[in-house]
Amino acid sequence: MTIALALHGLVKRFADRVAVAGVDLDVPSGSFYGLLGPNGAGKTTTLSMAVGLLRPDAGTATVLGHDVWSDPLAAKRMMGVMPDGARLFDRLTGAELLATHGLLRGMPAEVVDQRARELLDVLALTDADRTLVVDYSAGMKKKIGLACALLHGPRMLVLDEPFEAVDPVSAALIRDILQRYVASGNTVIFSSHVMEVVERLCTHVAILAQGRILTAGTIADVRAGQSLEEVFVRVVGGRTATGQELAWL
């Protein structure tokens, strides 16, 4: 089995707070991998270290055999990244933004132009060809971010909360594109705290809490006959009801 993303012993501290406390995770090639966790679990920090946006205090991250920190150019050629909340060059149109990304990657201008037109068409952004990205809706910004991640034809996508604040139509379109991408033999890993999305899309899942992986494997193995929500609540240590009444309601 080929491993698309291998994280070993990742640790990150901010002052006296440990955000990631030794994450080990192997993501198989061709999988649709969901990273689940409550808010503040360390999902964004883990993915930021995995793709080279944040240097770990300890541990390694490897993308298809290339170390993210000792061989960053080779590793980053293999992956497309859509960080949550990252600022885009938003005073450009969608086409201009894609052209900028492609040229910064050293891609031939004619290839960038052809792929940009195809991506804008598939992602239903062609009608906004004269609209600046700063004026895009939340769903449109997610779609143009995905287009930037796909432009160079990566073998793995790393997406941080790709469905957050996205309308149902845009979410369905993004899901369809990602499912076709994985069906072609590529790999997607994305973070979420929405069980329904992960359960619907993913072949594999890992549950992260307090900076640690608590369980990981195929969806079937992790669920073990239960719903993913039941497993999540049991593993993380929460509960579905408070056991108390609010007399004033």
Number of C-alpha atoms within 10 A of each C-alpha: 6 11 17 24 26 19 20 17 16 24 23 23 14 9 7 6 8 14 22 28 19 20 20 17 19 17 24 19 20 21 22 26 26 28 24 23 25 18 12 13 21 23 28 22 21 27 23 19 23 25 25 16 13 13 18 21 15 14 16 21 27 22 25 19 15 19 21 22 17 12 13 15 12 15 20 18 15 17 23 24 23 22 22 17 10 9 9 14 16 15 13 17 20 31 23 19 21 27 23 17 17 21 13 9 13 11 15 10 13 10 14 22 16 10 20 23 15 15 21 20 12 15 17 15 18 16 9 16 13 12 16 17 22 16 13 18 13 15 20 20 19 25 28 25 24 24 23 23 22 22 21 20 13 16 22 29 25 24 23 22 20 22 24 15 12 18 13 11 10 18 17 13 15 20 17 12 14 19 17 11 19 18 13 11 12 20 26 26 22 25 26 22 19 15 16 12 13 22 18 10 16 19 16 22 28 22 24 26 23 18 22 21 22 15 17 21 17 17 21 15 12 19 17 11 9 10 15 19 15 14 17 25 13 12 14 17 9 12 11 9 7 8 6 6 8 6 5 4 4
